[in-house]
Amino acid sequence: MNERAGGFHQRLERAWERNDSLLCVGLDPDPRRLPTGLDGATDAVFRFCVEIVEATADLVCAFKPQIAHFAALRAENQLERLCEHIAEHHPDIPIILDAKRGDIGSTAEQYAKEAFNRYGADAVTVNPYLGTDSIEPFLASGAVIALCRTSNPGSADLQMLDVDGEPLYLRVARMIAERWSTLGEVGLVVGATHPDELGRVREVVGDLPILVPGVGAQGGDAGEAVAAGARTDGRGLIVNSSRAVLYASSGPDFAEAARETAIATRDACRLSRAG
């Protein structure tokens, strides 16, 4: 279990303040896009991600490794090493394990052990479709960030269904804010590709943290997301950028290029927040 000081919300608040940043860098390694010099190395995924972490740690409020990008490569051991590295060298930066888990209680207990005991995550993304009992095992050990209004094109198939006069995603947001928040530390996922709906979710959930994927490669605009969904104090969002930062360059300057892209995204969030 992650034993670093403070709970997820507290540590996230500190990271927002210390780095004056809403940016989260997603760690989604793709072996086809690794820079020259790392492709072919047995620990290439770990080395690549560590370089990105070291180049951006002072610019972010969180790191978000995507478990499928490691598991598909049989690189779970490299993910473990990466999480250990972040915890050791940047202990004040929260780790959000992007796993989108959702299953019955007994299986959820095992997923919770994986996220919090094996990888030392501070929070894990979950699918709310199975309801409250499916997330209780996670809340016993850490924080959950539940899918609400996602950035993929097909998300409207279910998330926009009418439920007693409001879309399903807002019903999910109310459940998280009114019920799940009484059980432990929670947050929500709302894509940057839906800024108007992000604003509606903020009205429903108050000050709860919202993870905002979809910036950069998926077409979402960081500034629009912040303008729509930040709290009144200018915080409250975890604005994720993955591919745009990770693959800013395929050459030996990849870490420097990642840093420059991260700075630009962080600053776009700041400008919108200030406006």
Phi, psi and omega per residue, in radians:
M1 nan 2.546 3.116
N2 -1.214 2.102 -3.074
E3 -1.971 0.316 3.085
R4 -1.189 2.744 -2.968
A5 -1.097 2.307 3.024
G6 1.461 2.777 3.055
G7 -1.392 3.093 -3.075
F8 -1.055 -0.837 -3.107
H9 -1.070 -0.769 -3.118
Q10 -1.111 -0.752 -3.096
R11 -1.254 -0.567 3.070
L12 -1.167 -0.744 3.095
E13 -1.033 -0.739 3.136
R14 -1.133 -0.687 3.141
A15 -1.176 -0.717 3.064
W16 -0.987 -0.769 -3.078
E17 -1.299 -0.813 -3.037
R18 -1.122 -0.836 -3.107
N19 -1.617 -0.024 -3.110
D20 0.804 0.910 -3.007
S21 -2.548 2.465 2.999
L22 -1.795 0.039 -3.034
L23 -1.363 2.344 2.965
C24 -2.066 2.286 3.080
V25 -1.701 2.117 3.083
G26 -1.462 2.330 -3.090
L27 -1.827 1.605 -3.056
D28 -2.110 1.289 -3.039
P29 -1.161 2.342 3.101
D30 -2.141 1.976 -3.065
P31 -1.044 -0.410 3.135
R32 -1.284 -0.275 -3.049
R33 -2.083 0.189 3.112
L34 -1.151 2.506 -3.082
P35 -1.189 2.766 3.104
T36 -0.966 2.329 3.134
G37 1.829 -0.370 3.109
L38 -1.868 -0.464 -3.118
D39 -1.067 2.270 3.133
G40 1.718 -0.328 3.123
A41 -1.249 2.499 -3.075
T42 -1.127 -0.512 3.124
D43 -1.976 0.566 -3.048
A44 -1.036 -0.709 -3.099
V45 -1.091 -0.822 3.127
F46 -1.078 -0.843 -3.088
R47 -1.096 -0.731 3.118
F48 -1.075 -0.870 -3.096
C49 -1.137 -0.657 3.108
V50 -1.106 -0.704 3.097
E51 -1.068 -0.726 3.108
I52 -1.124 -0.779 3.126
V53 -1.021 -0.837 -3.089
E54 -1.161 -0.515 -3.131
A55 -1.365 -0.340 -2.984
T56 -2.191 -0.031 -2.979
A57 -1.035 -0.548 3.141
D58 -1.470 0.036 -3.072
L59 -1.950 -0.058 -2.933
V60 -2.092 2.867 2.988
C61 -1.843 -0.192 3.129
A62 -2.934 2.804 2.920
F63 -2.029 2.525 -3.073
K64 -2.293 1.508 3.023
P65 -1.209 2.390 3.116
Q66 -1.704 1.996 -2.945
I67 -1.107 -0.591 -3.099
A68 -1.113 -0.566 -3.126
H69 -1.210 -0.356 3.066
F70 -1.638 -0.794 -3.069
A71 -1.102 -0.659 -3.128
A72 -1.120 -0.406 3.136
L73 -1.721 0.142 -3.020
R74 0.967 0.683 -3.044
A75 -1.988 0.507 3.117
E76 -1.059 -0.578 3.108
N77 -1.149 -0.562 3.081
Q78 -1.263 -0.560 3.030
L79 -1.146 -0.725 3.068
E80 -1.018 -0.814 3.135
R81 -1.094 -0.680 -3.139
L82 -1.121 -0.818 3.122
C83 -1.099 -0.682 3.078
E84 -1.100 -0.683 3.120
H85 -1.105 -0.813 3.135
I86 -1.082 -0.774 -3.119
A87 -1.108 -0.638 -3.104
E88 -1.362 -0.796 -2.997
H89 -1.645 -0.371 3.140
H90 -2.407 1.092 -2.982
P91 -1.134 -0.273 -3.126
D92 -1.616 0.002 3.124
I93 -1.721 2.053 3.138
P94 -1.124 2.583 3.054
I95 -1.897 2.120 3.059
I96 -1.862 1.991 3.108
L97 -1.469 2.009 -3.126
D98 -1.519 1.690 -3.070
A99 -2.182 -0.373 3.116
K100 0.894 0.830 -3.127
R101 -1.311 2.703 3.069
G102 -3.043 1.954 -3.097
D103 -2.814 3.057 3.133
I104 -1.115 2.848 -2.962
G105 -0.908 -0.839 -3.070
S106 -1.138 -0.627 3.090
T107 -1.321 -0.649 3.098
A108 -1.047 -0.592 3.083
E109 -1.031 -0.701 3.141
Q110 -1.230 -0.705 3.076
Y111 -1.088 -0.649 3.118
A112 -1.138 -0.724 3.080
K113 -1.065 -0.731 3.122
E114 -1.033 -0.851 -3.062
A115 -1.187 -0.833 -2.968
F116 -1.668 -0.577 3.141
N117 -1.552 -0.840 -3.092
R118 -1.279 -0.847 -3.040
Y119 -1.720 -0.209 3.107
G120 1.185 0.502 3.140
A121 -1.192 2.716 3.037
D122 -1.585 -0.530 3.139
A123 -2.590 2.738 3.112
V124 -2.364 2.453 3.067
T125 -1.354 2.466 -3.096
V126 -2.356 2.724 3.036
N127 -1.672 2.150 -3.035
P128 -1.430 0.038 -2.942
Y129 -1.067 -0.528 -3.120
L130 -1.486 -0.069 3.032
G131 1.593 -3.010 -2.930
T132 -1.099 -0.775 -3.061
D133 -1.119 -0.379 -3.125
S134 -1.328 -0.310 -3.136
I135 -1.870 -0.163 -3.130
E136 -1.038 -0.682 3.104
P137 -1.087 -0.553 3.096
F138 -1.222 -0.751 -3.092
L139 -1.189 -0.318 3.078
A140 -1.241 -0.341 -3.052
S141 -2.143 -0.299 -3.086
G142 -2.994 -2.740 -3.090
A143 -1.822 2.715 3.047
V144 -2.130 2.562 3.028
I145 -2.166 1.926 -2.953
A146 -1.660 2.457 3.060
L147 -1.072 2.333 -3.126
C148 -2.251 -1.153 3.103
R149 -2.322 1.715 -2.942
T150 -1.545 2.889 -2.968
S151 -1.545 -0.140 -3.090
N152 -1.296 2.620 -3.061
P153 -1.028 -0.584 -3.096
G154 -1.464 0.067 -3.048
S155 -1.074 -0.505 -3.108
A156 -1.181 -0.317 -3.115
D157 -0.917 -0.712 3.122
L158 -1.983 -0.703 -2.969
Q159 -1.191 -0.359 3.133
M160 -1.753 0.092 3.108
L161 -1.068 2.467 -3.134
D162 -1.334 2.246 3.073
V163 -2.236 1.756 3.131
D164 0.912 0.750 3.029
G165 1.620 -0.003 3.061
E166 -2.405 2.683 -3.123
P167 -1.165 2.666 -3.084
L168 -0.993 -0.657 -3.096
Y169 -1.077 -0.586 3.088
L170 -1.272 -0.583 3.048
R171 -1.105 -0.713 3.075
V172 -1.093 -0.758 -3.141
A173 -1.052 -0.714 3.124
R174 -1.147 -0.717 3.123
M175 -1.048 -0.764 -3.127
I176 -1.146 -0.784 -3.076
A177 -1.240 -0.672 -3.015
E178 -1.624 -0.534 -3.072
R179 -1.928 -0.973 -3.040
W180 -1.144 -0.576 -3.108
S181 -1.156 -0.318 3.082
T182 -1.421 -0.222 -3.091
L183 -1.713 -0.324 -3.098
G184 2.952 -2.884 -3.069
E185 -1.503 2.185 -3.038
V186 -2.338 2.809 2.992
G187 -2.637 -3.105 -3.093
L188 -2.352 2.761 3.033
V189 -1.903 2.130 3.048
V190 -2.379 2.182 -3.040
G191 -1.238 2.574 3.096
A192 -1.185 -0.273 3.118
T193 -1.321 -0.068 3.141
H194 -2.242 1.130 -3.048
P195 -1.089 -0.641 3.131
D196 -1.112 -0.727 -3.140
E197 -1.263 -0.514 3.021
L198 -1.054 -0.737 3.094
G199 -1.102 -0.668 3.115
R200 -1.159 -0.686 3.097
V201 -1.115 -0.736 3.134
R202 -1.032 -0.703 3.122
E203 -1.070 -0.581 -3.088
V204 -1.398 -0.686 -2.943
V205 -1.721 0.012 3.127
G206 1.130 -2.237 -3.021
D207 -1.625 0.141 -3.133
L208 -1.054 2.542 3.112
P209 -1.217 2.491 3.122
I210 -2.142 2.136 3.044
L211 -1.466 2.211 -3.028
V212 -2.063 1.635 3.042
P213 -1.480 3.087 3.037
G214 1.676 0.058 3.106
V215 -1.395 2.420 3.058
G216 1.589 -1.894 -3.009
A217 -1.065 -0.523 -3.133
Q218 -1.536 -0.042 3.033
G219 1.701 -0.073 3.133
G220 -1.307 2.607 -3.126
D221 -1.844 2.142 -3.083
A222 -1.075 -0.751 -3.115
G223 -1.105 -0.744 3.115
E224 -1.113 -0.683 3.136
A225 -1.107 -0.746 -3.128
V226 -1.170 -0.753 3.137
A227 -1.056 -0.610 -3.087
A228 -1.458 -0.609 -2.904
G229 -2.138 -0.036 3.130
A230 -1.197 2.696 3.025
R231 -1.208 3.025 3.136
T232 -1.123 -0.387 3.103
D233 -1.561 0.101 3.112
G234 1.475 0.053 3.132
R235 -1.978 -2.763 3.066
G236 1.674 -0.193 -3.131
L237 -1.985 2.593 3.016
I238 -2.084 1.607 -2.998
V239 -1.525 1.872 -3.012
N240 -1.593 2.367 2.962
S241 -2.313 2.231 -3.099
S242 -1.969 -1.410 -3.012
R243 -1.064 -0.666 -3.113
A244 -1.061 -0.627 3.115
V245 -1.425 -0.868 -3.028
L246 -1.046 -0.706 -2.984
Y247 -2.006 0.640 3.074
A248 -1.121 -0.436 3.064
S249 -2.610 2.551 3.074
S250 -1.804 0.107 -3.115
G251 -1.729 -2.989 -3.122
P252 -1.145 -0.241 3.117
D253 -1.607 0.347 -3.016
F254 -1.023 -0.655 -3.122
A255 -1.205 -0.731 3.104
E256 -1.117 -0.718 3.121
A257 -1.155 -0.674 3.087
A258 -1.063 -0.722 3.136
R259 -1.108 -0.755 -3.137
E260 -1.089 -0.723 3.104
T261 -1.158 -0.704 3.103
A262 -1.095 -0.718 3.109
I263 -1.075 -0.767 -3.129
A264 -1.085 -0.723 -3.140
T265 -1.209 -0.769 3.087
R266 -1.005 -0.776 -3.101
D267 -1.191 -0.587 3.075
A268 -1.096 -0.682 3.083
C269 -1.143 -0.744 -3.141
R270 -1.085 -0.791 -3.097
L271 -1.098 -0.741 -3.136
S272 -1.182 -0.662 3.116
R273 -1.127 -0.702 -3.120
A274 -1.199 -0.530 -3.129
G275 -1.351 nan nan
